[in-house]
Amino acid sequence: MKKKVFLFSMLLCSFVLFTACTKDDPEIEKADEVCDITLSDNTVYIDEHLLNDLEEIDYDNFVYYFNSDDPKITQLSEGNILLLHGLALRKVSNVYTDGDYTVVETEYATLNEAIVEGTIAWNKEIDLSKGVVPTVQMKGQDIPYKSANDDGFEFDFPYGDYTYRIKFTYRKDGADVEFEVSKDLVKPVSAKFLAAGTINNFTSEAKIEYAQGQLTNVEQSNNGLSGNLTLSLTVAGSGRDEIAFELPVVLLKCPVLIGQIPVVINVKVLFVINCVVPVDGSSQVSVKFNYDSSTGITYDGYKVTLEGSIGEQSMKKETAQTGASSGIAVNFGLAFPRLEISILNEVIVPYVQTSFLIGGDYTSFPACQQARSMYIGACGIDLSFLGFKYAANKTLWQEESILLQSGECN
C-alpha cells in the first residue's frame, strides 16, 4: 500500500510505521549522544536534502519512490545498502524507472552491513510527558481518546467482555497512572481489576560499537525504573476468565535521533488475568508495590549477559479475602513499564519489564486459604539487526510474598 510521505514528521519523529496524535508531535530530541561511524563503500546515505525527493513509500513492501535526477538515486543498484536519514536501513533488491519516479525495491539489511567502524551511543532521560501517544487500534479500528491534552491522556473502551480504562496524568518527574479492567455480569456481580500509582521518569543508556564490519560491543541499560502501584482485584461469581492481553500499540513512544540513526523507546503495558470462581465464590485482594529497579544487557564480542538489579522494593498487603464452597482461584498481573527498543525501526529489545502480580485461592479439601503477590523482572533481546544472530529471554529476578495462608496448606 502506497502512502504519501509527510516529510516533516518523518524527519523529526521517524513516525514511519505508526500514527501519532494528542499534543503537537514533538521533535526527536538531541540526547547526550555519540554517532561516530564510518560507512561501508557499498552504503548509500540519503540525507535530509535528498529525502525531499522521496515522494511515496509502500510500507507493506518497503518500496521507495523518488522524484529525483540525483546520481545517488538514479545510480542505485542491486546490493547497495540504503541508509535513509532518520528513517530506515534497507538493502536494494531492484531499481527501475516508472514515469518521473525512480522506484527502489528493498529487502532486509543488518546494521553491520552499513557500518565498518564506529560507535553509536546515547544517555537519555525518558521524560514521559514528552512521549508521543499513539492511536490505539482494536481489530483494525481506531479507538478514540476519551481525552488527550498537555496534562495527560485517557482511554476508555470495550474489548470482548471487558471494558478497559487507561489514564496518564503527567507530573514534572513522571506520571500518575490508572489502569482498570472491568466486567459486568449480572449486576451487582462483577469482576474488576485495578492498578493505580506513579511511574517516574527513567534513563535509557546504550553503546554499540563496530570494528571491521563486526559488532564488537553492546551495552544497554534502563536505570531508575521506579514508582509505586497498588493492584486490586474484586471478583464475585465470574466463572472462568482468561486474558493475556497486550495493547496492540504502545502507550507512549519516546523517539531520539542519534546522528542520522533514529531510536524509539516504546512504553507498553501487558495485562494478564486468570480466574476460576464458582457462583457463590468471591475474592478481594489488594497489594501496594514500591519499586526502584534497573535492567541491562551487555555483549562483549563473545557472550551476552542479561542482568538486573531489583533495588529497593516492597509489597504491602491491604486486603486479602478469598472464599467459596468449592475451589476458587483468581490472579491479576500487570507488566508495566514494558519497554521495547528499536533502531531504524528494527527491534533489538522486544521487551524489558517490571511485573506485578497478585492472587488469591481457596480449596476445601483440604481447607486452605491463600493470598500472594510477586514482583518480577524479565527481559528479551534480539541482536540480529545489529549483526549478531542471537536472541534470548530471561527472568532477572522474582520475589514472592505470602500475604495470607491459613488452613492445611502444603
Backbone hydrogen bonds in HBPLUS format (Angstrom, degrees):
<---DONOR---> <-ACCEPTOR-->    atom                        ^
c    i                          cat <-CA-CA->   ^        H-A-AA   ^      H-
h    n   atom  resd res      DA  || num        DHA   H-A  angle D-A-AA Bond
n    s   type  num  typ     dist DA aas  dist angle  dist       angle   num
A0003-LYS N   A0057-ILE O   3.01 MM  54  5.68 140.5  2.17 136.8 147.6     1
A0057-ILE N   A0003-LYS O   3.23 MM  54  5.68 163.8  2.26 153.7 158.0     2
A0005-VAL N   A0055-GLU O   3.37 MM  50  5.89 166.0  2.39 141.6 138.4     3
A0010-MET N   A0006-PHE O   3.07 MM   4  6.19 159.0  2.12 150.7 156.8     4
A0011-LEU N   A0007-LEU O   2.81 MM   4  5.91 164.4  1.83 158.0 159.4     5
A0012-LEU N   A0008-PHE O   3.12 MM   4  6.23 167.2  2.13 150.8 154.7     6
A0013-CYS N   A0009-SER O   2.86 MM   4  5.48 156.6  1.92 143.1 149.9     7
A0014-SER N   A0010-MET O   2.92 MM   4  4.52 134.4  2.13 119.0 126.0     8
A0028-ILE N   A0012-LEU O   2.74 MM  16  5.39 131.7  1.97 132.3 142.5     9
A0016-VAL N   A0014-SER O   2.88 MM   2  5.49 131.4  2.12 106.7  91.7    10
A0135-THR N   A0019-THR O   3.36 MM 116  6.19 149.5  2.46 147.7 147.7    11
A0021-CYS N   A0133-VAL O   3.37 MM 112  6.27 165.8  2.39 158.2 159.8    12
A0123-ASN N   A0032-ASP O   2.83 MM  91  5.18 133.2  2.05 149.4 160.2    13
A0034-VAL N   A0121-ALA O   2.87 MM  87  4.86 151.7  1.95 137.4 134.6    14
A0121-ALA N   A0034-VAL O   2.85 MM  87  4.86 156.2  1.90 143.6 144.1    15
A0036-ASP N   A0119-THR O   2.99 MM  83  5.36 150.6  2.08 159.7 164.5    16
A0119-THR N   A0036-ASP O   2.91 MM  83  5.36 148.3  2.01 131.6 137.5    17
A0038-THR N   A0117-GLU O   2.81 MM  79  5.21 158.5  1.86 154.2 152.7    18
A0116-VAL N   A0038-THR O   2.80 MM  78  5.62 164.5  1.82 166.7 172.1    19
A0040-SER N   A0114-ALA O   2.82 MM  74  5.39 153.2  1.89 138.1 143.2    20
A0043-THR N   A0040-SER O   3.03 MM   3  5.35 166.3  2.05 113.7 117.8    21
A0081-ILE N   A0042-ASN O   3.06 MM  39  6.10 167.2  2.07 138.1 142.3    22
A0044-VAL N   A0081-ILE O   2.74 MM  37  6.05 164.5  1.76 171.3 175.0    23
A0083-LEU N   A0044-VAL O   2.97 MM  39  6.11 171.7  1.98 151.8 154.5    24
A0046-ILE N   A0083-LEU O   2.83 MM  37  6.05 171.3  1.84 159.3 161.7    25
A0085-HIS N   A0046-ILE O   3.00 MM  39  5.97 171.2  2.01 163.7 164.3    26
A0051-LEU N   A0047-ASP O   3.01 MM   4  6.24 143.7  2.14 149.5 160.8    27
A0052-ASN N   A0049-HIS O   3.15 MM   3  5.63 155.6  2.21 108.3 115.6    28
A0053-ASP N   A0050-LEU O   2.93 MM   3  5.58 159.9  1.97 117.2 123.5    29
A0054-LEU N   A0051-LEU O   3.04 MM   3  5.05 163.7  2.06 104.7 109.3    30
A0067-ASN N   A0053-ASP O   2.79 MM  14  5.17 161.3  1.82 153.5 158.3    31
A0055-GLU N   A0065-TYR O   2.83 MM  10  5.73 138.0  2.00 157.6 170.8    32
A0056-GLU N   A0065-TYR O   3.44 MM   9  5.11 161.4  2.48 131.9 136.3    33
A0065-TYR N   A0056-GLU O   2.98 MM   9  5.11 164.5  2.01 158.2 153.6    34
A0058-ASP N   A0063-VAL O   2.84 MM   5  4.99 170.9  1.85 154.2 157.4    35
A0062-PHE N   A0058-ASP O   2.72 MM   4  5.45 117.7  2.11 147.6 165.5    36
A0063-VAL N   A0058-ASP O   3.19 MM   5  4.99 152.3  2.27 129.0 136.4    37
A0064-TYR N   A0104-VAL O   2.87 MM  40  5.07 165.6  1.89 145.8 148.3    38
A0104-VAL N   A0064-TYR O   2.80 MM  40  5.07 169.5  1.81 156.1 159.7    39
A0066-PHE N   A0102-THR O   2.98 MM  36  5.11 178.3  1.98 147.7 147.4    40
A0102-THR N   A0066-PHE O   2.77 MM  36  5.11 159.9  1.81 150.6 157.7    41
A0073-ILE N   A0070-ASP O   2.87 MM   3  5.51 144.2  2.00 118.8 128.4    42
A0074-THR N   A0070-ASP O   2.96 MM   4  6.21 165.7  1.98 156.2 158.0    43
A0075-GLN N   A0071-PRO O   2.87 MM   4  5.28 151.8  1.95 135.9 141.1    44
A0076-LEU N   A0073-ILE O   3.24 MM   3  5.53 167.3  2.26 112.4 114.0    45
A0080-ASN N   A0077-SER O   3.09 MM   3  5.92 167.7  2.11 145.0 147.3    46
A0079-GLY N   A0092-VAL O   2.78 MM  13  5.28 174.1  1.79 146.8 146.7    47
A0092-VAL N   A0080-ASN O   2.78 MM  12  5.30 171.1  1.78 165.1 168.0    48
A0082-LEU N   A0090-ARG O   2.65 MM   8  5.19 167.1  1.67 168.6 171.2    49
A0090-ARG N   A0082-LEU O   2.97 MM   8  5.19 161.1  2.00 145.2 151.1    50
A0084-LEU N   A0088-ALA O   2.91 MM   4  5.26 162.1  1.95 161.6 166.0    51
A0087-LEU N   A0084-LEU O   2.90 MM   3  5.29 155.0  1.96 146.0 140.8    52
A0088-ALA N   A0084-LEU O   3.27 MM   4  5.26 150.5  2.37 128.3 136.6    53
A0086-GLY N   A0260-GLN O   2.94 MM 174  5.22 166.2  1.96 139.5 137.3    54
A0091-LYS N   A0107-GLU O   2.88 MM  16  5.15 176.4  1.88 150.1 151.3    55
A0107-GLU N   A0091-LYS O   2.73 MM  16  5.15 145.0  1.85 143.9 156.0    56
A0093-SER N   A0105-GLU O   2.82 MM  12  5.53 170.8  1.83 137.5 140.5    57
A0094-ASN N   A0105-GLU O   3.33 MM  11  5.02 153.3  2.41 130.7 125.9    58
A0105-GLU N   A0094-ASN O   2.81 MM  11  5.02 162.8  1.84 153.0 157.4    59
A0096-TYR N   A0103-VAL O   3.06 MM   7  5.36 155.7  2.12 145.5 153.2    60
A0103-VAL N   A0096-TYR O   2.75 MM   7  5.36 164.1  1.77 178.1 176.0    61
A0098-ASP N   A0101-TYR O   2.91 MM   3  5.15 164.0  1.93 145.6 150.9    62
A0101-TYR N   A0098-ASP O   3.06 MM   3  5.15 158.9  2.11 124.3 123.2    63
A0113-GLU N   A0110-THR O   3.03 MM   3  5.57 152.6  2.11 113.0 121.3    64
A0111-LEU N   A0385-PHE O   2.77 MM 274  6.02 163.4  1.79 173.2 178.8    65
A0114-ALA N   A0111-LEU O   3.00 MM   3  5.36 147.2  2.11 107.0 116.8    66
A0115-ILE N   A0111-LEU O   3.03 MM   4  6.29 151.6  2.12 151.8 160.7    67
A0213-GLY N   A0116-VAL O   2.82 MM  97  4.11 176.3  1.82 129.2 127.9    68
A0118-GLY N   A0210-TYR O   3.17 MM  92  5.32 139.4  2.34 141.2 129.4    69
A0210-TYR N   A0118-GLY O   2.88 MM  92  5.32 156.1  1.93 157.4 162.7    70
A0120-ILE N   A0208-ILE O   2.89 MM  88  5.16 158.0  1.94 150.7 158.0    71
A0208-ILE N   A0120-ILE O   2.75 MM  88  5.16 154.0  1.82 155.3 164.0    72
A0122-TRP N   A0206-ALA O   2.97 MM  84  5.39 151.9  2.05 139.5 144.9    73
A0206-ALA N   A0122-TRP O   2.91 MM  84  5.39 150.6  2.00 155.3 154.8    74
A0124-LYS N   A0204-SER O   2.82 MM  80  5.26 171.6  1.83 161.1 159.7    75
A0204-SER N   A0124-LYS O   2.78 MM  80  5.26 167.1  1.80 159.0 159.1    76
A0126-ILE N   A0202-PHE O   2.60 MM  76  5.35 164.2  1.62 164.1 169.9    77
A0130-LYS N   A0127-ASP O   2.91 MM   3  5.57 159.9  1.95 121.0 127.7    78
A0131-GLY N   A0128-LEU O   3.25 MM   3  5.30 167.7  2.27 105.8 108.8    79
A0132-VAL N   A0253-LYS O   2.79 MM 121  4.97 167.8  1.80 143.8 146.3    80
A0253-LYS N   A0132-VAL O   2.80 MM 121  4.97 144.6  1.93 135.4 147.3    81
A0143-ILE N   A0136-VAL O   2.76 MM   7  5.35 162.2  1.80 154.4 153.1    82
A0138-MET N   A0141-GLN O   2.87 MM   3  5.26 159.2  1.91 148.6 150.9    83
A0141-GLN N   A0138-MET O   2.99 MM   3  5.26 165.0  2.02 113.5 118.0    84
A0146-LYS N   A0154-GLU O   2.88 MM   8  5.49 155.7  1.94 148.5 153.4    85
A0147-SER N   A0154-GLU O   3.32 MM   7  5.25 156.4  2.38 138.3 137.1    86
A0154-GLU N   A0147-SER O   2.85 MM   7  5.25 150.8  1.94 157.5 150.2    87
A0149-ASN N   A0152-GLY O   2.93 MM   3  5.57 170.2  1.94 170.7 172.1    88
A0152-GLY N   A0149-ASN O   3.17 MM   3  5.57 155.5  2.23 111.2 118.0    89
A0170-TYR N   A0151-ASP O   2.83 MM  19  5.56 153.0  1.90 140.9 149.3    90
A0153-PHE N   A0168-PHE O   3.02 MM  15  5.39 143.3  2.16 135.5 146.3    91
A0168-PHE N   A0153-PHE O   2.89 MM  15  5.39 168.3  1.91 162.3 165.6    92
A0155-PHE N   A0166-ILE O   2.79 MM  11  5.09 157.3  1.84 149.5 157.4    93
A0166-ILE N   A0155-PHE O   2.98 MM  11  5.09 157.3  2.04 133.7 139.9    94
A0157-PHE N   A0164-TYR O   2.90 MM   7  5.43 155.0  1.97 152.2 159.7    95
A0164-TYR N   A0157-PHE O   2.79 MM   7  5.43 174.4  1.79 160.9 158.9    96
A0159-TYR N   A0162-TYR O   2.79 MM   3  5.48 163.8  1.82 159.6 160.7    97
A0162-TYR N   A0159-TYR O   3.20 MM   3  5.48 156.4  2.26 127.3 126.4    98
A0163-THR N   A0182-SER O   2.90 MM  19  5.34 154.0  1.97 150.8 158.9    99
A0182-SER N   A0163-THR O   3.02 MM  19  5.34 159.8  2.07 147.3 153.9   100
A0165-ARG N   A0180-GLU O   2.86 MM  15  4.99 150.7  1.94 148.8 152.9   101
A0180-GLU N   A0165-ARG O   2.86 MM  15  4.99 146.9  1.97 150.5 152.9   102
A0167-LYS N   A0178-GLU O   2.89 MM  11  5.04 157.3  1.94 151.5 154.2   103
A0178-GLU N   A0167-LYS O   2.92 MM  11  5.04 143.3  2.06 147.7 151.7   104
A0169-THR N   A0176-ASP O   2.88 MM   7  5.05 154.4  1.94 149.5 154.7   105
A0176-ASP N   A0169-THR O   2.79 MM   7  5.05 163.0  1.82 150.6 152.0   106
A0171-ARG N   A0174-GLY O   2.79 MM   3  4.99 169.4  1.80 134.3 130.6   107
A0174-GLY N   A0171-ARG O   3.43 MM   3  4.99 167.4  2.45  95.3  99.0   108
A0201-ASN N   A0173-ASP O   2.81 MM  28  5.68 164.4  1.84 137.5 136.4   109
A0175-ALA N   A0199-ILE O   2.87 MM  24  5.50 152.2  1.94 160.6 168.2   110
A0199-ILE N   A0175-ALA O   2.94 MM  24  5.50 157.1  1.99 160.3 166.7   111
A0177-VAL N   A0197-GLY O   2.90 MM  20  5.50 164.1  1.93 138.0 143.3   112
A0197-GLY N   A0177-VAL O   3.03 MM  20  5.50 157.1  2.08 151.7 154.2   113
A0179-PHE N   A0195-ALA O   2.74 MM  16  5.06 158.8  1.78 159.7 163.9   114
A0195-ALA N   A0179-PHE O   2.90 MM  16  5.06 148.0  2.00 151.9 150.4   115
A0181-VAL N   A0193-PHE O   2.85 MM  12  5.10 162.1  1.88 152.3 158.1   116
A0193-PHE N   A0181-VAL O   2.76 MM  12  5.10 155.7  1.82 154.6 162.4   117
A0183-LYS N   A0191-ALA O   2.75 MM   8  5.07 147.7  1.85 156.4 160.4   118
A0191-ALA N   A0183-LYS O   2.93 MM   8  5.07 158.0  1.98 146.4 152.6   119
A0185-LEU N   A0189-VAL O   3.31 MM   4  5.83 157.6  2.36 147.8 149.3   120
A0189-VAL N   A0186-VAL O   2.83 MM   3  5.40 140.9  1.98 136.5 130.3   121
A0192-LYS N   A0234-THR O   2.84 MM  42  5.25 158.3  1.89 151.5 158.6   122
A0234-THR N   A0192-LYS O   2.88 MM  42  5.25 155.6  1.93 156.8 162.0   123
A0194-LEU N   A0232-SER O   2.82 MM  38  5.05 169.2  1.83 152.5 156.3   124
A0232-SER N   A0194-LEU O   2.86 MM  38  5.05 161.2  1.90 144.3 146.7   125
A0196-ALA N   A0230-THR O   3.16 MM  34  5.40 150.3  2.26 131.7 139.5   126
A0230-THR N   A0196-ALA O   2.82 MM  34  5.40 160.2  1.86 146.6 152.3   127
A0198-THR N   A0228-ASN O   2.79 MM  30  5.34 146.5  1.90 144.8 156.0   128
A0228-ASN N   A0198-THR O   3.09 MM  30  5.34 148.6  2.19 129.5 137.9   129
A0200-ASN N   A0226-SER O   2.99 MM  26  5.71 165.2  2.01 160.7 157.2   130
A0203-THR N   A0223-ASN O   2.95 MM  20  5.16 171.9  1.96 153.5 156.2   131
A0223-ASN N   A0203-THR O   2.86 MM  20  5.16 152.7  1.94 149.8 155.8   132
A0205-GLU N   A0221-SER O   2.93 MM  16  5.28 169.4  1.94 157.7 159.6   133
A0221-SER N   A0205-GLU O   2.91 MM  16  5.28 159.7  1.95 142.0 147.2   134
A0207-LYS N   A0219-GLU O   2.73 MM  12  5.08 139.6  1.89 144.5 153.3   135
A0219-GLU N   A0207-LYS O   2.85 MM  12  5.08 149.4  1.94 148.2 155.2   136
A0209-GLU N   A0217-ASN O   2.94 MM   8  5.06 162.2  1.97 147.0 148.6   137
A0216-THR N   A0209-GLU O   2.95 MM   7  5.67 168.7  1.96 143.9 147.4   138
A0211-ALA N   A0214-GLN O   2.95 MM   3  5.34 154.4  2.02 146.6 154.2   139
A0214-GLN N   A0211-ALA O   2.97 MM   3  5.34 153.5  2.04 111.7 120.1   140
A0218-VAL N   A0299-TYR O   2.85 MM  81  4.83 148.4  1.95 138.9 142.8   141
A0299-TYR N   A0218-VAL O   2.76 MM  81  4.83 142.0  1.91 144.2 146.3   142
A0220-GLN N   A0297-ILE O   2.88 MM  77  5.13 161.1  1.92 152.8 154.9   143
A0297-ILE N   A0220-GLN O   2.69 MM  77  5.13 148.7  1.79 154.3 163.5   144
A0222-ASN N   A0295-THR O   2.87 MM  73  5.31 157.7  1.92 149.8 153.8   145
A0295-THR N   A0222-ASN O   3.06 MM  73  5.31 154.8  2.12 140.4 148.2   146
A0226-SER N   A0224-GLY O   2.93 MM   2  5.44 112.2  2.40 113.5  96.2   147
A0225-LEU N   A0293-SER O   2.95 MM  68  5.12 147.1  2.05 166.8 160.6   148
A0293-SER N   A0225-LEU O   2.91 MM  68  5.12 167.2  1.93 137.6 136.1   149
A0227-GLY N   A0291-TYR O   3.05 MM  64  5.69 151.1  2.13 153.3 150.5   150
A0291-TYR N   A0227-GLY O   3.07 MM  64  5.69 168.7  2.08 158.7 158.0   151
A0229-LEU N   A0289-PHE O   2.94 MM  60  5.20 151.4  2.02 140.1 149.3   152
A0289-PHE N   A0229-LEU O   2.71 MM  60  5.20 177.4  1.71 158.0 158.9   153
A0231-LEU N   A0287-VAL O   2.88 MM  56  5.46 145.1  2.00 167.2 163.2   154
A0287-VAL N   A0231-LEU O   2.88 MM  56  5.46 156.5  1.93 155.5 163.1   155
A0233-LEU N   A0285-VAL O   2.82 MM  52  5.42 151.7  1.90 157.5 165.8   156
A0285-VAL N   A0233-LEU O   3.12 MM  52  5.42 155.3  2.19 143.2 150.4   157
A0235-VAL N   A0283-SER O   2.98 MM  48  5.29 162.3  2.01 153.0 158.2   158
A0283-SER N   A0235-VAL O   2.82 MM  48  5.29 148.6  1.92 154.0 157.4   159
A0237-GLY N   A0281-GLY O   2.97 MM  44  5.37 148.0  2.08 139.4 149.7   160
A0239-GLY N   A0277-VAL O   3.12 MM  38  5.00 142.4  2.26 143.7 146.7   161
A0277-VAL N   A0239-GLY O   3.10 MM  38  5.00 162.0  2.13 125.0 130.5   162
A0241-ASP N   A0275-CYS O   2.97 MM  34  5.02 151.7  2.06 131.1 139.7   163
A0275-CYS N   A0241-ASP O   2.78 MM  34  5.02 156.3  1.84 151.7 155.8   164
A0243-ILE N   A0273-ILE O   2.72 MM  30  4.92 160.5  1.75 157.6 155.7   165
A0273-ILE N   A0243-ILE O   2.94 MM  30  4.92 157.5  1.99 133.2 140.5   166
A0245-PHE N   A0271-PHE O   2.96 MM  26  5.31 141.7  2.11 151.3 161.5   167
A0271-PHE N   A0245-PHE O   2.95 MM  26  5.31 161.2  1.99 169.1 163.0   168
A0251-LEU N   A0267-VAL O   2.85 MM  16  5.72 140.4  2.01 149.3 160.6   169
A0252-LEU N   A0267-VAL O   3.24 MM  15  5.07 158.0  2.29 138.2 143.1   170
A0267-VAL N   A0252-LEU O   2.83 MM  15  5.07 168.9  1.84 152.1 154.7   171
A0254-CYS N   A0265-ILE O   2.84 MM  11  5.00 153.1  1.91 136.9 145.7   172
A0265-ILE N   A0254-CYS O   2.98 MM  11  5.00 169.7  1.99 130.5 133.7   173
A0256-VAL N   A0263-VAL O   2.75 MM   7  5.17 158.5  1.79 163.3 165.7   174
A0263-VAL N   A0256-VAL O   2.77 MM   7  5.17 165.4  1.80 167.8 171.5   175
A0258-ILE N   A0261-ILE O   2.75 MM   3  4.98 164.3  1.77 156.3 152.0   176
A0261-ILE N   A0258-ILE O   2.82 MM   3  4.98 161.0  1.85 129.9 130.0   177
A0344-LEU N   A0262-PRO O   2.91 MM  82  5.36 169.7  1.92 158.2 161.5   178
A0264-VAL N   A0342-SER O   3.03 MM  78  5.37 159.5  2.08 143.2 149.3   179
A0342-SER N   A0264-VAL O   3.00 MM  78  5.37 162.0  2.04 152.4 158.3   180
A0266-ASN N   A0340-GLU O   2.75 MM  74  4.98 166.2  1.77 158.0 159.6   181
A0340-GLU N   A0266-ASN O   2.98 MM  74  4.98 148.1  2.09 137.4 144.1   182
A0268-LYS N   A0338-ARG O   2.79 MM  70  4.78 153.5  1.86 133.7 142.0   183
A0338-ARG N   A0268-LYS O   3.17 MM  70  4.78 163.4  2.20 130.5 129.8   184
A0270-LEU N   A0335-ALA O   3.09 MM  65  4.95 147.2  2.20 134.5 142.6   185
A0335-ALA N   A0270-LEU O   2.87 MM  65  4.95 164.8  1.90 146.4 151.6   186
A0272-VAL N   A0333-GLY O   2.99 MM  61  4.92 157.9  2.04 140.2 137.4   187
A0333-GLY N   A0272-VAL O   2.72 MM  61  4.92 154.6  1.79 158.1 161.7   188
A0274-ASN N   A0331-ASN O   3.02 MM  57  5.21 163.4  2.05 144.6 146.8   189
A0331-ASN N   A0274-ASN O   2.82 MM  57  5.21 144.5  1.95 151.4 161.7   190
A0276-VAL N   A0329-ALA O   2.77 MM  53  5.22 155.5  1.83 161.8 165.2   191
A0329-ALA N   A0276-VAL O   2.95 MM  53  5.22 156.2  2.01 141.5 148.3   192
A0281-GLY N   A0278-PRO O   2.93 MM   3  5.05 161.8  1.97 112.2 116.5   193
A0282-SER N   A0323-GLY O   3.06 MM  41  5.85 156.8  2.12 166.1 173.3   194
A0323-GLY N   A0282-SER O   3.07 MM  41  5.85 163.2  2.10 167.2 169.4   195
A0284-GLN N   A0321-GLN O   2.68 MM  37  5.12 162.2  1.71 158.7 164.1   196
A0321-GLN N   A0284-GLN O   2.74 MM  37  5.12 162.5  1.77 156.5 161.8   197
A0286-SER N   A0319-THR O   2.85 MM  33  4.81 156.0  1.91 135.7 132.4   198
A0318-GLU N   A0286-SER O   2.82 MM  32  5.21 162.2  1.85 155.4 149.4   199
A0319-THR N   A0286-SER O   3.18 MM  33  4.81 160.1  2.22 129.4 129.7   200
A0288-LYS N   A0316-LYS O   2.89 MM  28  5.13 164.1  1.91 147.9 150.0   201
A0316-LYS N   A0288-LYS O   2.88 MM  28  5.13 166.8  1.90 146.7 150.9   202
A0290-ASN N   A0314-SER O   3.02 MM  24  5.18 158.1  2.07 141.2 145.5   203
A0314-SER N   A0290-ASN O   2.93 MM  24  5.18 147.2  2.04 142.0 144.8   204
A0294-SER N   A0309-SER O   3.03 MM  15  5.21 152.6  2.11 144.4 150.8   205
A0309-SER N   A0294-SER O   2.85 MM  15  5.21 155.5  1.91 137.2 145.0   206
A0296-GLY N   A0307-GLU O   2.70 MM  11  5.20 146.8  1.81 166.3 156.2   207
A0307-GLU N   A0296-GLY O   2.90 MM  11  5.20 173.3  1.90 147.8 150.1   208
A0298-THR N   A0305-THR O   2.91 MM   7  5.19 153.6  1.98 147.8 154.9   209
A0305-THR N   A0298-THR O   2.80 MM   7  5.19 159.5  1.84 152.4 157.7   210
A0300-ASP N   A0303-LYS O   3.32 MM   3  6.06 151.5  2.41 156.3 159.2   211
A0328-ILE N   A0362-TYR O   2.98 MM  34  5.22 150.4  2.07 150.4 154.9   212
A0362-TYR N   A0328-ILE O   2.92 MM  34  5.22 155.6  1.98 142.6 145.1   213
A0330-VAL N   A0360-GLY O   2.86 MM  30  5.36 154.7  1.93 161.5 169.2   214
A0360-GLY N   A0330-VAL O   2.87 MM  30  5.36 148.5  1.97 146.3 156.7   215
A0332-PHE N   A0358-ILE O   2.89 MM  26  5.48 164.5  1.92 163.5 166.0   216
A0358-ILE N   A0332-PHE O   2.89 MM  26  5.48 159.2  1.94 155.3 162.0   217
A0334-LEU N   A0356-PHE O   2.86 MM  22  5.34 151.2  1.94 149.5 159.2   218
A0356-PHE N   A0334-LEU O   2.90 MM  22  5.34 158.0  1.95 142.7 149.5   219
A0336-PHE N   A0354-THR O   2.91 MM  18  5.76 138.9  2.09 166.5 177.2   220
A0339-LEU N   A0352-VAL O   2.86 MM  13  5.20 162.8  1.89 155.1 149.2   221
A0352-VAL N   A0339-LEU O   2.95 MM  13  5.20 125.4  2.26 134.9 147.0   222
A0341-ILE N   A0349-VAL O   3.01 MM   8  4.99 156.2  2.07 134.3 141.8   223
A0348-ILE N   A0341-ILE O   2.96 MM   7  6.02 164.1  1.99 155.4 159.8   224
A0349-VAL N   A0341-ILE O   3.20 MM   8  4.99 167.0  2.22 145.6 144.4   225
A0343-ILE N   A0346-GLU O   2.88 MM   3  5.27 158.9  1.93 146.9 144.1   226
A0346-GLU N   A0343-ILE O   2.91 MM   3  5.27 155.0  1.98 112.9 120.9   227
A0382-ASP N   A0348-ILE O   2.87 MM  34  4.92 159.6  1.91 145.0 141.1   228
A0380-GLY N   A0351-TYR O   2.72 MM  29  5.29 151.6  1.80 170.7 162.9   229
A0353-GLN N   A0378-ALA O   2.88 MM  25  5.51 165.3  1.90 159.0 163.0   230
A0378-ALA N   A0353-GLN O   3.07 MM  25  5.51 160.1  2.11 151.4 156.2   231
A0355-SER N   A0376-ILE O   2.72 MM  21  4.97 156.7  1.77 156.4 160.9   232
A0376-ILE N   A0355-SER O   2.96 MM  21  4.97 163.2  1.99 137.9 143.5   233
A0357-LEU N   A0374-MET O   2.99 MM  17  5.07 161.6  2.02 147.9 149.3   234
A0374-MET N   A0357-LEU O   2.87 MM  17  5.07 150.4  1.96 140.1 144.0   235
A0359-GLY N   A0372-ARG O   3.05 MM  13  5.48 143.0  2.19 155.4 152.8   236
A0372-ARG N   A0359-GLY O   2.94 MM  13  5.48 156.6  2.00 148.2 155.3   237
A0361-ASP N   A0370-GLN O   3.09 MM   9  5.47 157.1  2.14 136.9 141.9   238
A0370-GLN N   A0361-ASP O   3.00 MM   9  5.47 164.5  2.02 162.3 163.0   239
A0363-THR N   A0368-CYS O   2.99 MM   5  5.29 155.6  2.05 146.0 153.9   240
A0368-CYS N   A0363-THR O   2.88 MM   5  5.29 150.8  1.97 149.2 149.7   241
A0408-GLU N   A0367-ALA O   2.73 MM  41  5.77 145.3  1.85 173.1 167.7   242
A0369-GLN N   A0406-SER O   2.90 MM  37  5.32 166.4  1.92 155.7 159.6   243
A0406-SER N   A0369-GLN O   2.92 MM  37  5.32 159.0  1.97 152.7 159.0   244
A0371-ALA N   A0404-LEU O   2.93 MM  33  4.87 139.7  2.09 139.3 134.4   245
A0403-LEU N   A0371-ALA O   2.78 MM  32  5.20 137.6  1.96 137.2 147.2   246
A0404-LEU N   A0371-ALA O   3.17 MM  33  4.87 151.1  2.25 135.9 132.3   247
A0373-SER N   A0401-SER O   2.99 MM  28  5.30 147.8  2.09 149.8 157.7   248
A0401-SER N   A0373-SER O   2.85 MM  28  5.30 160.6  1.89 154.9 156.8   249
A0375-TYR N   A0399-GLU O   2.86 MM  24  5.19 154.8  1.92 148.2 156.1   250
A0399-GLU N   A0375-TYR O   2.90 MM  24  5.19 171.7  1.90 151.9 154.3   251
A0377-GLY N   A0397-TRP O   3.02 MM  20  5.12 162.0  2.05 133.4 136.7   252
A0396-LEU N   A0377-GLY O   2.63 MM  19  5.03 146.1  1.74 130.2 139.9   253
A0397-TRP N   A0377-GLY O   3.35 MM  20  5.12 155.8  2.42 127.2 127.0   254
A0379-CYS N   A0394-LYS O   2.90 MM  15  5.47 154.7  1.96 155.7 164.2   255
A0394-LYS N   A0379-CYS O   2.83 MM  15  5.47 154.4  1.89 161.9 168.0   256
A0381-ILE N   A0392-ALA O   2.89 MM  11  5.56 157.3  1.94 157.6 164.6   257
A0392-ALA N   A0381-ILE O   3.10 MM  11  5.56 151.4  2.19 139.6 145.8   258
A0383-LEU N   A0390-TYR O   2.88 MM   7  5.50 160.2  1.92 168.8 170.7   259
A0386-LEU N   A0383-LEU O   3.07 MM   3  5.32 124.8  2.39 102.5 116.8   260
A0388-PHE N   A0383-LEU O   3.20 MM   5  5.42 166.1  2.22 141.3 137.1   261
A0387-GLY N   A0384-SER O   2.95 MM   3  5.23 147.8  2.05 105.6 115.8   262
A0390-TYR N   A0388-PHE O   2.84 MM   2  5.82 111.6  2.31 118.4 102.0   263
